[in-house]
Amino acid sequence: MTSPNERTATLCGLGAILLWSSAAGLIRSVAEALGPVGGAATIYTIGTVLLLMMFGRPRLRALPRPYLIAGSALFVAYEICFSLSLGFAKDRAQAIEVGIVNYLWPCLTVVLAIAMNGQRATWAIVPGTLLALFGIFRVVSGEGFALDSTLDHLASNPVSYGLAATGALLWALYCNVTRRFADGKNAVTLFFALTALALWLKYAMSHEPVLALNSGNLLQAIATGSAMALGYGLWNVGILRGNMTLLATASYFTPALSSAFAAFWLGIHLTLPFWQGTLMVTGGSLLCWWATRQPRKGSAQSG
């Protein structure tokens, strides 16, 4: 029977999934108000402050050096790619599409785990990966389904789509590096601070105008930074004490939840092909995850 502490921790993990699902729509909204780079820098600065309040200052000497070096580089690079891919999208509808491209990372994480960490997987990894890739193709194909129109659509903004795809690969690498070298340590506060610093440096070298901060813009930035920081905090509780099977399964529905929230928040009507592609990405990710599950002891002898 599930204990009250486990139920509470599981609810914390589910809360993290809901908070992360709001990130794409909120980041796009802040980018429109404060600029792609300045808005992202503001978000991660706020997130850093909140993480410091929750976890305190990270103890660098306690962190394994490979995790500190490789983890920080991959985390910072991913967060920059993710936030700027949304900010540089030409319109709100494209920002939601770009957000789905980013969700290739679950499948890529499993594929890289096989290569990097010796993860065992069944044959289902192949159709799972193909289904997710086909889902991305469906999302960006628009109303049609021709290769030429899809390539033209991607070529209309190669920066955003390229950043999103690169981010998916970077996060998959980060997940595997963390699993291999982190030794149970969590340096997300440090990584958030480094991301904010890198974005402020980029902002200083960019041609973006001075931040147009007002009460409305600031509240949006605080809400976005809070959702991301609190999401990491709650997820940490969930994975330490909650039902990981339930949380892992629920996390793969994030693309659909993220799209639904972004469509509501940004006032965008999403087409049937988009939702078809989103469900393919979700289904492909779940199939990849299922392909790596180890059978329970005794299951081989049952039946």
SEVEX-545186 format. One line per 5 residues: number of its first residue (from 1); for each residue x, y, z of N, C-alpha, C. Coordinates in pm, whole numbers, always signed. Last residue first. Example, Ala and Ser with C-alpha at 12.3 -4.5 7.8 and 13.67 -1.06 7.14 Angstrom:
REM residues 2
2 = +1285/-225/+708/+1367/-106/+714/+1290/+3/+787; +1319/-569/+780/+1230/-450/+780/+1320/-330/+780
***
This chain:
REM residues 303
303 = +319/-1806/-1610/+246/-1853/-1725/+292/-1990/-1765; +653/-1704/-1509/+507/-1710/-1494/+443/-1759/-1622; +918/-1670/-1545/+873/-1805/-1514/+721/-1818/-1508; +944/-1404/-1592/+988/-1495/-1697/+939/-1636/-1672; +870/-1288/-1357/+777/-1278/-1469/+815/-1373/-1581
298 = +1061/-1304/-1163/+959/-1408/-1162/+866/-1403/-1282; +1103/-961/-1141/+1154/-1092/-1106/+1038/-1192/-1099; +987/-774/-1426/+993/-802/-1281/+1042/-943/-1256; +1190/-658/-1695/+1082/-743/-1643/+1099/-767/-1494; +1270/-315/-1742/+1318/-449/-1709/+1202/-533/-1654
293 = +1208/-101/-2011/+1167/-150/-1880/+1216/-292/-1860; +1259/-12/-2263/+1374/-21/-2172/+1336/-76/-2035; +1020/+5/-2395/+1122/-85/-2451/+1240/-105/-2357; +888/+209/-2265/+845/+70/-2240/+951/-29/-2287; +1018/+426/-2386/+1033/+402/-2243/+997/+257/-2208
288 = +926/+397/-2648/+1070/+390/-2619/+1095/+361/-2471; +655/+435/-2604/+700/+306/-2656/+850/+288/-2631; +651/+702/-2521/+606/+597/-2429/+655/+459/-2474; +738/+821/-2760/+818/+833/-2638/+781/+726/-2536; +526/+757/-2931/+660/+708/-2960/+750/+713/-2838
283 = +315/+899/-2807/+311/+753/-2817/+448/+694/-2844; +409/+1164/-2841/+383/+1110/-2707/+385/+957/-2709; +421/+1177/-3119/+542/+1201/-3040/+526/+1142/-2901; +150/+1130/-3177/+252/+1038/-3226/+382/+1052/-3146; +33/+1353/-3061/+2/+1221/-3005/+102/+1116/-3053
278 = +139/+1545/-3236/+170/+1551/-3093/+144/+1416/-3026; +21/+1475/-3480/+165/+1465/-3463/+206/+1464/-3317; -247/+1531/-3418/-208/+1397/-3459/-58/+1376/-3438; -231/+1803/-3368/-262/+1714/-3257/-229/+1569/-3291; -167/+1890/-3631/-78/+1919/-3519/-104/+1822/-3404
273 = -389/+1806/-3782/-257/+1748/-3806/-159/+1773/-3692; -588/+1981/-3659/-592/+1836/-3639/-458/+1770/-3670; -440/+2286/-3524/-508/+2206/-3625/-506/+2057/-3589; -511/+2518/-3266/-422/+2417/-3321/-500/+2322/-3411; -541/+2855/-3221/-618/+2735/-3256/-525/+2636/-3324
268 = -419/+3048/-2951/-394/+2988/-3082/-483/+2866/-3101; -372/+3198/-2714/-490/+3221/-2796/-476/+3168/-2938; -176/+3153/-2532/-141/+3240/-2644/-258/+3266/-2739; -305/+2982/-2352/-241/+3103/-2303/-216/+3204/-2416; -400/+2770/-2517/-492/+2848/-2434/-430/+2983/-2398
263 = -161/+2679/-2630/-270/+2721/-2717/-369/+2808/-2641; -20/+2611/-2399/+30/+2718/-2485/-80/+2771/-2576; -177/+2396/-2301/-163/+2519/-2224/-118/+2635/-2312; -150/+2213/-2516/-282/+2259/-2474/-272/+2389/-2395; +128/+2174/-2522/+59/+2231/-2638/-77/+2287/-2600
258 = +169/+2057/-2270/+235/+2182/-2305/+165/+2251/-2421; +21/+1820/-2293/-16/+1920/-2192/+43/+2056/-2225; +166/+1695/-2500/+24/+1726/-2519/-21/+1833/-2419; +427/+1676/-2381/+404/+1746/-2509/+259/+1786/-2530; +376/+1523/-2136/+408/+1666/-2131/+389/+1735/-2266
253 = +348/+1258/-2121/+232/+1330/-2173/+256/+1481/-2172; +566/+1162/-1994/+565/+1151/-2140/+441/+1214/-2203; +512/+1181/-1726/+600/+1282/-1786/+597/+1278/-1938; +362/+956/-1661/+294/+1085/-1673/+380/+1188/-1746; +569/+763/-1646/+461/+751/-1745/+395/+885/-1769
248 = +717/+863/-1431/+781/+845/-1562/+675/+837/-1672; +525/+852/-1226/+580/+981/-1268/+645/+972/-1406; +477/+576/-1202/+368/+667/-1236/+423/+799/-1290; +737/+493/-1132/+670/+436/-1249/+558/+527/-1297; +793/+631/-896/+865/+667/-1017/+800/+610/-1143
243 = +628/+767/-650/+609/+650/-736/+670/+680/-873; +869/+951/-442/+740/+921/-503/+740/+792/-584; +1116/+1030/-349/+1025/+960/-256/+894/+915/-319; +1273/+1134/-557/+1338/+1077/-440/+1244/+990/-358; +1104/+1235/-746/+1188/+1123/-787/+1260/+1059/-668
238 = +969/+1439/-594/+898/+1326/-654/+987/+1209/-686; +1169/+1621/-528/+1098/+1550/-421/+1031/+1425/-477; +1235/+1705/-787/+1338/+1646/-703/+1276/+1567/-588; +1000/+1823/-865/+1041/+1700/-931/+1148/+1628/-849; +997/+2053/-709/+897/+1950/-685/+937/+1817/-747
233 = +1219/+2192/-827/+1215/+2160/-685/+1118/+2048/-653; +1145/+2219/-1095/+1265/+2142/-1061/+1263/+2100/-914; +916/+2379/-1054/+906/+2249/-1120/+1025/+2161/-1087; +1021/+2608/-948/+940/+2524/-860/+922/+2386/-921; +1148/+2701/-1184/+1226/+2670/-1064/+1149/+2577/-971
228 = +929/+2730/-1364/+1044/+2646/-1399/+1122/+2604/-1274; +755/+2899/-1224/+707/+2770/-1273/+823/+2676/-1303; +920/+3122/-1179/+870/+3044/-1066/+824/+2906/-1110; +959/+3219/-1437/+1074/+3173/-1360/+1032/+3087/-1242; +685/+3282/-1493/+760/+3184/-1573/+879/+3129/-1497
223 = +620/+3472/-1297/+540/+3349/-1308/+616/+3242/-1385; +810/+3668/-1358/+813/+3602/-1227/+736/+3471/-1232; +722/+3741/-1613/+856/+3685/-1597/+867/+3612/-1464; +468/+3843/-1549/+480/+3729/-1640/+615/+3660/-1623; +544/+4057/-1386/+465/+3949/-1330/+471/+3824/-1417
218 = +676/+4217/-1574/+751/+4161/-1462/+676/+4044/-1398; +469/+4293/-1743/+579/+4213/-1795/+656/+4144/-1683; +309/+4441/-1557/+256/+4325/-1628/+366/+4234/-1679; +481/+4647/-1465/+423/+4551/-1370/+373/+4426/-1440; +759/+4658/-1695/+647/+4720/-1625/+583/+4613/-1537
213 = +1046/+4693/-1888/+986/+4635/-1768/+871/+4721/-1717; +1178/+4657/-2152/+1060/+4740/-2125/+985/+4683/-2006; +1526/+4662/-2178/+1408/+4589/-2130/+1295/+4684/-2095; +1649/+4818/-2471/+1646/+4812/-2326/+1517/+4744/-2282; +1661/+4605/-2771/+1642/+4730/-2696/+1644/+4709/-2546
208 = +1926/+4400/-2901/+1792/+4412/-2845/+1779/+4544/-2767; +2162/+4339/-3015/+2105/+4468/-3050/+1962/+4484/-2998; +2402/+4185/-2788/+2298/+4185/-2890/+2250/+4327/-2918; +2570/+4180/-2577/+2633/+4186/-2710/+2531/+4191/-2823; +2399/+4158/-2363/+2487/+4276/-2368/+2551/+4291/-2506
203 = +2287/+3907/-2417/+2203/+4026/-2427/+2289/+4152/-2439; +2503/+3744/-2358/+2454/+3749/-2495/+2367/+3873/-2517; +2515/+3794/-2084/+2630/+3827/-2169/+2588/+3837/-2314; +2267/+3693/-2007/+2293/+3836/-1989/+2413/+3881/-2071; +2310/+3421/-2070/+2208/+3497/-2143/+2228/+3647/-2127
198 = +2509/+3350/-1885/+2536/+3339/-2029/+2437/+3420/-2111; +2367/+3395/-1644/+2488/+3472/-1675/+2517/+3469/-1825; +2162/+3200/-1665/+2127/+3344/-1657/+2247/+3429/-1695; +2323/+2969/-1663/+2238/+2999/-1778/+2201/+3147/-1780; +2434/+2985/-1409/+2523/+2993/-1524/+2444/+3025/-1652
193 = +2200/+2951/-1257/+2277/+3074/-1245/+2370/+3093/-1364; +2126/+2691/-1331/+2036/+2803/-1360/+2113/+2934/-1358; +2344/+2552/-1224/+2322/+2550/-1368/+2228/+2664/-1411; +2310/+2593/-949/+2430/+2643/-1017/+2407/+2653/-1167; +2067/+2455/-923/+2077/+2596/-887/+2196/+2661/-955
188 = +2126/+2191/-997/+2039/+2269/-1084/+2045/+2418/-1050; +2280/+1984/-902/+2343/+2115/-916/+2258/+2211/-998; +2264/+1713/-704/+2177/+1800/-783/+2236/+1940/-785; +2381/+1368/-685/+2391/+1512/-653/+2302/+1592/-749; +2392/+1103/-757/+2281/+1147/-672/+2283/+1294/-636
183 = +2610/+1095/-932/+2620/+1029/-801/+2513/+1081/-704; +2651/+1193/-1189/+2605/+1285/-1084/+2615/+1226/-944; +2726/+1023/-1402/+2830/+1087/-1323/+2781/+1166/-1201; +2503/+899/-1527/+2631/+828/-1517/+2726/+889/-1415; +2292/+1077/-1520/+2272/+941/-1469/+2405/+871/-1443
178 = +2412/+1295/-1647/+2368/+1305/-1508/+2354/+1166/-1446; +2447/+1194/-1904/+2565/+1235/-1827/+2530/+1242/-1679; +2178/+1158/-1974/+2266/+1042/-1964/+2395/+1073/-1887; +2081/+1420/-1970/+2017/+1316/-1888/+2109/+1196/-1868; +2248/+1542/-2162/+2253/+1584/-2021/+2193/+1476/-1930
173 = +2163/+1417/-2397/+2300/+1397/-2350/+2311/+1431/-2202; +1905/+1523/-2404/+1922/+1378/-2399/+2063/+1344/-2350; +1968/+1791/-2431/+1904/+1745/-2308/+1913/+1593/-2293; +2085/+1792/-2688/+2163/+1834/-2572/+2101/+1783/-2442; +1869/+1714/-2850/+1987/+1629/-2842/+2070/+1662/-2718
168 = +1699/+1933/-2807/+1653/+1798/-2776/+1771/+1702/-2760; +1855/+2144/-2907/+1823/+2137/-2765/+1778/+1998/-2723; +1847/+2088/-3178/+1976/+2081/-3107/+1953/+2068/-2957; +1576/+2138/-3222/+1630/+2003/-3245/+1764/+1984/-3173; +1567/+2413/-3155/+1483/+2317/-3084/+1536/+2175/-3100
163 = +1748/+2526/-3338/+1774/+2537/-3194/+1694/+2434/-3116; +1611/+2466/-3578/+1744/+2412/-3552/+1780/+2415/-3405; +1379/+2615/-3552/+1368/+2470/-3559/+1503/+2404/-3530; +1496/+2876/-3540/+1411/+2825/-3433/+1405/+2672/-3434; +1648/+2883/-3785/+1710/+2911/-3655/+1628/+2849/-3543
158 = +1484/+2843/-4005/+1576/+2736/-3966/+1639/+2758/-3829; +1212/+2924/-4107/+1277/+2971/-3984/+1373/+2862/-3934; +1156/+2819/-4352/+1105/+2952/-4323/+1164/+3010/-4196; +1242/+2560/-4360/+1333/+2661/-4413/+1285/+2803/-4386; +1015/+2428/-4271/+1134/+2432/-4185/+1229/+2542/-4229
153 = +857/+2468/-4499/+812/+2518/-4369/+930/+2529/-4272; +1000/+2330/-4691/+982/+2475/-4707/+941/+2538/-4574; +969/+2073/-4587/+1103/+2132/-4593/+1095/+2283/-4610; +691/+2048/-4628/+748/+2040/-4493/+886/+2103/-4488; +667/+2062/-4901/+605/+2167/-4821/+659/+2166/-4679
148 = +811/+1827/-4972/+854/+1958/-5019/+796/+2070/-4932; +662/+1619/-4859/+798/+1645/-4811/+843/+1785/-4850; +321/+1670/-4768/+423/+1650/-4870/+559/+1689/-4815; +86/+1707/-4642/+172/+1602/-4589/+282/+1568/-4689; -94/+2002/-4525/-54/+1902/-4622/+34/+1796/-4558
143 = -113/+2161/-4301/-233/+2090/-4346/-200/+1981/-4447; +207/+2099/-4152/+91/+2184/-4176/-28/+2100/-4219; +435/+1967/-4086/+392/+1956/-4225/+275/+2048/-4257; +505/+1963/-3823/+557/+2075/-3904/+513/+2069/-4049; +370/+1731/-3734/+346/+1860/-3671/+388/+1975/-3762
138 = +479/+1526/-3891/+337/+1559/-3903/+307/+1697/-3846; +741/+1523/-3798/+715/+1552/-3940/+570/+1593/-3961; +689/+1438/-3538/+747/+1570/-3561/+722/+1614/-3705; +594/+1179/-3598/+507/+1276/-3534/+557/+1418/-3551; +819/+1058/-3695/+709/+1080/-3788/+609/+1181/-3731
133 = +961/+1047/-3455/+1014/+1126/-3566/+904/+1157/-3668; +793/+870/-3311/+817/+1005/-3262/+868/+1096/-3374; +810/+641/-3473/+680/+705/-3451/+697/+848/-3402; +1082/+578/-3452/+1026/+616/-3582/+892/+688/-3567; +1095/+511/-3180/+1172/+623/-3231/+1115/+672/-3364
128 = +921/+287/-3180/+897/+402/-3093/+968/+526/-3143; +1034/+101/-3357/+908/+168/-3394/+877/+288/-3307; +1276/+62/-3188/+1280/+106/-3328/+1148/+170/-3371; +1208/-29/-2936/+1277/+99/-2946/+1275/+153/-3089; +1111/-284/-2946/+1013/-174/-2953/+1078/-37/-2963
123 = +1304/-473/-2900/+1284/-430/-3038/+1193/-310/-3049; +1433/-354/-2583/+1372/-452/-2671/+1356/-393/-2810; +1742/-275/-2417/+1613/-238/-2474/+1564/-349/-2565; +1972/-169/-2169/+1914/-277/-2247/+1775/-236/-2295; +2230/+69/-2166/+2090/+42/-2138/+2039/-71/-2229
118 = +2494/+157/-2172/+2467/+14/-2180/+2324/-24/-2146; +2537/+426/-2184/+2528/+365/-2051/+2494/+217/-2053; +2558/+499/-2457/+2648/+556/-2357/+2652/+477/-2226; +2369/+356/-2614/+2506/+373/-2660/+2603/+411/-2549; +2140/+364/-2459/+2185/+235/-2510/+2332/+244/-2550
113 = +2114/+635/-2421/+2139/+550/-2304/+2189/+413/-2347; +2046/+724/-2674/+2180/+752/-2625/+2214/+669/-2502; +1780/+628/-2678/+1875/+584/-2780/+2019/+606/-2732; +1671/+770/-2461/+1676/+624/-2458/+1779/+572/-2557; +1699/+1034/-2555/+1759/+994/-2427/+1774/+842/-2420
108 = +1544/+1036/-2782/+1688/+1048/-2797/+1761/+1007/-2669; +1291/+1022/-2661/+1338/+913/-2747/+1489/+916/-2763; +1294/+1271/-2518/+1276/+1142/-2450/+1326/+1024/-2532; +1346/+1481/-2719/+1449/+1438/-2624/+1419/+1306/-2551; +1155/+1576/-2878/+1223/+1457/-2929/+1318/+1400/-2824
103 = +1052/+1813/-2787/+1015/+1690/-2716/+1058/+1563/-2788; +1119/+2012/-2966/+1205/+1994/-2848/+1177/+1862/-2777; +899/+2004/-3131/+1026/+1953/-3182/+1122/+1926/-3066; +717/+2140/-2967/+700/+1996/-2988/+828/+1933/-3042; +812/+2402/-2984/+809/+2335/-2855/+794/+2185/-2868
98 = +761/+2457/-3250/+900/+2445/-3207/+908/+2373/-3073; +481/+2482/-3235/+542/+2376/-3315/+686/+2349/-3269; +468/+2711/-3077/+413/+2586/-3024/+468/+2467/-3102; +583/+2896/-3252/+646/+2872/-3122/+596/+2741/-3061; +399/+2903/-3458/+527/+2839/-3483/+600/+2809/-3352
93 = +198/+3046/-3327/+171/+2910/-3373/+301/+2835/-3398; +322/+3295/-3284/+287/+3210/-3171/+261/+3065/-3212; +599/+3348/-3514/+469/+3379/-3457/+437/+3278/-3347; +866/+3288/-3552/+811/+3405/-3622/+672/+3442/-3573; +1084/+3224/-3276/+976/+3178/-3365/+906/+3298/-3425
88 = +1258/+3315/-3087/+1287/+3352/-3225/+1183/+3300/-3323; +1160/+3204/-2847/+1162/+3349/-2864/+1181/+3391/-3008; +1199/+2930/-2884/+1063/+2981/-2868/+1059/+3131/-2895; +1474/+2924/-2901/+1396/+2866/-3011/+1252/+2916/-3005; +1549/+3031/-2656/+1563/+3114/-2775/+1489/+3057/-2895
83 = +1490/+2815/-2481/+1424/+2944/-2463/+1433/+3030/-2589; +1653/+2603/-2592/+1508/+2590/-2572/+1440/+2726/-2565; +1917/+2706/-2592/+1853/+2662/-2717/+1700/+2658/-2703; +1946/+2753/-2316/+1956/+2864/-2411/+1889/+2827/-2543; +1922/+2496/-2216/+1824/+2597/-2175/+1828/+2718/-2268
78 = +2148/+2368/-2341/+2009/+2327/-2369/+1911/+2438/-2336; +2366/+2505/-2233/+2345/+2507/-2377/+2201/+2469/-2412; +2331/+2440/-1961/+2327/+2580/-2005/+2297/+2587/-2154; +2359/+2158/-1972/+2239/+2221/-1919/+2224/+2363/-1971; +2619/+2122/-2078/+2502/+2071/-2150/+2373/+2138/-2104
73 = +2780/+2248/-1882/+2786/+2289/-2022/+2662/+2246/-2099; +2709/+2106/-1648/+2684/+2250/-1657/+2684/+2297/-1802; +2794/+1843/-1716/+2654/+1874/-1684/+2622/+2021/-1699; +3071/+1866/-1749/+2987/+1828/-1863/+2841/+1865/-1839; +3141/+1967/-1483/+3189/+2026/-1609/+3094/+1996/-1724
68 = +3000/+1816/-1292/+3008/+1961/-1281/+3044/+2024/-1415; +3046/+1552/-1373/+2909/+1604/-1372/+2911/+1756/-1370; +3326/+1536/-1332/+3269/+1515/-1466/+3127/+1571/-1478; +3340/+1597/-1044/+3394/+1688/-1145/+3338/+1662/-1286; +3067/+1575/-822/+3165/+1504/-904/+3210/+1591/-1021
63 = +3035/+1810/-560/+2988/+1766/-690/+3097/+1690/-764; +3136/+1920/-335/+3064/+1793/-320/+3019/+1735/-453; +3240/+2161/-405/+3334/+2055/-374/+3267/+1919/-360; +3013/+2323/-432/+3084/+2279/-551/+3177/+2162/-523; +2714/+2331/-305/+2849/+2305/-256/+2930/+2242/-370
58 = +2483/+2595/-381/+2538/+2461/-408/+2681/+2448/-355; +2286/+2767/-140/+2398/+2770/-233/+2453/+2628/-256; +1936/+2662/-125/+2058/+2722/-75/+2168/+2719/-180; +1693/+2569/-213/+1799/+2471/-191/+1926/+2529/-130; +1512/+2790/-216/+1465/+2654/-188/+1578/+2561/-144
53 = +1663/+3014/-276/+1576/+3018/-158/+1533/+2878/-119; +1779/+2931/-512/+1865/+2960/-397/+1784/+2962/-268; +1548/+2922/-667/+1618/+2797/-636/+1715/+2816/-519; +1491/+3197/-685/+1396/+3107/-618/+1462/+2974/-581; +1715/+3289/-828/+1686/+3342/-695/+1593/+3248/-619
48 = +1682/+3145/-1069/+1800/+3124/-985/+1775/+3171/-842; +1445/+3256/-1172/+1449/+3115/-1134/+1567/+3084/-1043; +1535/+3514/-1226/+1430/+3494/-1126/+1431/+3350/-1078; +1716/+3443/-1429/+1762/+3515/-1310/+1662/+3498/-1196; +1553/+3331/-1618/+1649/+3243/-1548/+1711/+3312/-1427
43 = +1402/+3559/-1697/+1337/+3438/-1645/+1434/+3354/-1563; +1599/+3732/-1798/+1519/+3771/-1682/+1455/+3650/-1616; +1686/+3586/-2019/+1781/+3619/-1911/+1706/+3656/-1784; +1453/+3583/-2175/+1505/+3458/-2121/+1601/+3484/-2006; +1434/+3859/-2234/+1327/+3791/-2161/+1375/+3662/-2097
38 = +1669/+3903/-2377/+1647/+3973/-2251/+1539/+3907/-2168; +1618/+3731/-2599/+1734/+3712/-2513/+1713/+3777/-2377; +1360/+3811/-2707/+1399/+3670/-2689/+1512/+3651/-2590; +1172/+4067/-2530/+1273/+4026/-2626/+1317/+3884/-2601; +964/+4122/-2362/+1097/+4169/-2321/+1207/+4136/-2421
33 = +727/+4029/-2486/+725/+4152/-2406/+865/+4210/-2383; +791/+3796/-2617/+722/+3901/-2692/+727/+4034/-2618; +900/+3653/-2404/+987/+3692/-2516/+922/+3802/-2599; +673/+3601/-2251/+774/+3691/-2198/+867/+3740/-2309; +545/+3419/-2428/+477/+3542/-2387/+577/+3644/-2333
28 = +731/+3211/-2438/+698/+3286/-2560/+633/+3420/-2525; +719/+3126/-2172/+844/+3179/-2226/+817/+3261/-2351; +451/+3032/-2159/+494/+3146/-2078/+622/+3209/-2131; +454/+2812/-2338/+364/+2925/-2359/+408/+3049/-2283; +656/+2652/-2215/+668/+2698/-2353/+580/+2820/-2379
23 = +568/+2598/-1943/+689/+2675/-1973/+690/+2733/-2114; +366/+2436/-1863/+330/+2576/-1888/+447/+2656/-1941; +483/+2198/-1809/+397/+2204/-1927/+356/+2347/-1961; +603/+2243/-1567/+688/+2241/-1686/+604/+2251/-1813; +370/+2217/-1408/+442/+2344/-1415/+531/+2350/-1538
18 = +304/+1947/-1448/+209/+2052/-1487/+279/+2187/-1501; +532/+1828/-1339/+498/+1806/-1480/+403/+1913/-1530; +510/+1908/-1073/+624/+1954/-1153/+595/+1939/-1302; +285/+1766/-995/+279/+1912/-999/+391/+1970/-1082; +391/+1511/-995/+288/+1543/-1094/+271/+1695/-1107
13 = +565/+1543/-775/+618/+1514/-908/+519/+1545/-1018; +376/+1585/-573/+476/+1689/-602/+534/+1668/-741; +247/+1340/-577/+172/+1460/-616/+267/+1576/-647; +458/+1188/-477/+411/+1163/-613/+331/+1283/-664; +470/+1288/-218/+585/+1307/-306/+545/+1286/-453
8 = +222/+1200/-123/+252/+1343/-128/+366/+1371/-224; +256/+922/-143/+149/+988/-219/+178/+1137/-233; +467/+886/+36/+487/+854/-106/+381/+921/-192; +342/+961/+273/+459/+1035/+227/+485/+1011/+79; +138/+766/+297/+104/+909/+277/+221/+989/+225
3 = +225/+472/+97/+227/+550/+221/+187/+693/+192; +46/+225/-74/+122/+348/-84/+112/+427/+45; +85/-119/+0/+0/+0/+0/+89/+125/+0
***
